[in-house]
Amino acid sequence: MEEILNLLNDSLMTFYACFKNGEAFHWFVCTIVGIMIRSERLGVTSIIRALGIAPCHYEALLHFFRA
């Protein structure tokens, strides 16, 4: 399991330079992991539910997709 997490970390970190700030990169990571573990296909809502993110952050995640 640790090898898989290290591979995922290494893969995602290759994209760090594509983002101007750390906050956008963190939303990117949350989005990718959320897509990987979600059990339903309801877009941003399913990502929020899968990760257990507070609903108040829904708009911030939508903004990530618009940016």
Summary of the structure (lengths in Angstrom):
residues: 67
radius of gyration: 12.4
end to end distance: 33.2
largest distance: 33.6
contacts: 148
relative contact order: 0.13
helix: 76%
strand: 0%
